[in-house]
């Protein structure tokens, strides 16, 4: 393979990574335009929309190993879900009836 082909392949790969990263960031947003659009789209077609996204006191990496941080995250999630009891019950009822 010539050097021009390698450079072209590298540029294509780099563009793919940038594109993939943008899609990943949009798909994992917890607020903003993406969430607003999803809520509006569901409303438009008559589908109930539920989004449970507990606010955490700190960012927790996927490979976190600290028991203290992980337990704090679990506790914050439990507290949040208890505060959303009515929405959880509504979702459970929809799931049971369908």
C-alpha positions, 0 to 999 in steps of 0.5 A: 500500500502506498503512503497516499492510501495509508494517509487516506485510510487514516483520515477516513478512520479519523472522520468515522471516529469523530462521527461515532463520538458525536452520535454517542454523545447525543444518544447518552445525553441526559438533557438538552435538545435530544431529550426534548425532541424524544419527548416531543416525538413521543407526545406527537404519536401518543406514546408515554415518555419516561426518563429516569436520570438520577442527578449524581453528586459527581461523575463516576467513570465506568471502571470505578473501583472505590466502594465508597463512591459506588455506594454513594452513587447507588444511594443517590439512585435509590433516593431519586427513584423513591422521589419518582414513585408516582412515575414508576407506578405509572410506568409499571401500570402501562407495562402490566396492561400491555 
